[in-house]
Amino acid sequence: MKTCLIVDDSKVIRKVARHILETLEFSVEEAGDGKEALEHCEQRMPDVVLLDWNMPVMSGMEFLKLLRQRGHSDQPKVVFCTTENDMAHIRAALEAGADEYVMKPFDRDTLHIKLQLVGVA
């Protein structure tokens, strides 16, 4: 079973994403910010990270840069999931190491397509 770490400061978004991912047969873990997510990845690397941009403590972008800098051989796919929709944000996310980008609000079909595009669904 593939594993997904949902990183979002919103409990509602984590709950919705968890439900969708579980219907897609993923084992799901959650983190409320980038620092918590980084600690989780140090213990057990997921197959994919669904990552929010704006969070307290450590933003999604800070998390992504630190994760990629650590150079683990089992790097997860990262799908940014955010309301930031201008090209500058999308480009910055991809340049920092994101594999895909999905806009909030999202539905099951949209998320499934993005996960297929990065090769984990």
N, C-alpha and C positions, 0 to 999 in steps of 0.2 A: 504494500500500500504506500502510495506517495505521501509525503508530509508537507504541510504548508504552515508557515508562521505568519499569522496576521498581526501587523504592527499598526495600531491606530489608537489614539487617545479616546475615541468615542466607543463606549460599550455597545451602543446601538449598531454602529457599523461593524464592529467585531462580531456581534450576534448574527447579523444578516449575512455577512461573509462566511461565517462558520457554517450556517445552515446550507448555503449554496455549495460550499466546498465539500461538505459531508455528503450531499446528494451526488457529487461528482467522485465519490469514493476516496476522498483525502482524509488522512489523519491530521487533525488541526490542533495547533498550539496558538496561544495569544500573548501579546506583549502590548503594554500601554504607552510605550515610548521607545525611542531608539536605543537608549542605554540598556533597558531591560531586554530588548531584542538582541543586542550585541552579546550580552551575558548568556542568553539562551543559545545563540549560535556557537559560543565557545564551548558549551557543554554538549550540544547535539545539533549538527547542521541540518536544516530542513532541505527538501528538494527545491522548494520555491518560497519566496517571501512576498506577501502582498503588503505593500508599504505606503503608508500615509506620508504626505509631505510635511504638513504643519503639526508639530507636537511639542509639548513642553519637555523640559529636561534635555532631550537630544532630538533634533529634527530628522526627518527621513533622509535628507540629503547628507547630513553629518554621519548618520548610521551607514549609509551606502558607501561613502568614501572610506570610512574606517574598515568596513567589511572587505572591500576590494583591496585596500592597502595591506591587509594581513596575509593575503596571498595563499589562503587555504586551497589545497588541491581539490576539495569537494565543494567549491563555490556554488551557492544556490542560484537559481534564476530569480530575478527580482522584477516584479511588476509594480510600478508606482500606481497608486490608486488615490486620486486626489481631485479637488475642485480646480486646481491650477491648470488652466487650459490654453495659455498662450504659447506660441512657438518657442519663445526663449526658455520657458520652464521645461518644456518637453525636450528641447535640445540639451539643456544643462543636465537633465536626468539621464539621458542616454549617454552623454559624454562622461558622466560620473560612473557609469557601469550598469545602469538599468537595462533590462532586456526588453521591456514593453511598458506601456502606459495605458491606463484605463481611467475614464472619467467617472466621478461620482455624480449622480447615483448610477449604479450599474445593475444589470440583471444577470440571471444565470447564463443566458446564451452569450452575452457579451464577454463575461468572465471566462466562460468555457473556451471561446474562440481565442482569447488572449493566451490562455494556458496552453492551448494547442500550438499557437504560434511560437511559443518558447520551448515546446517539446516536452511538457510535463503532463499533458492530459490526453 
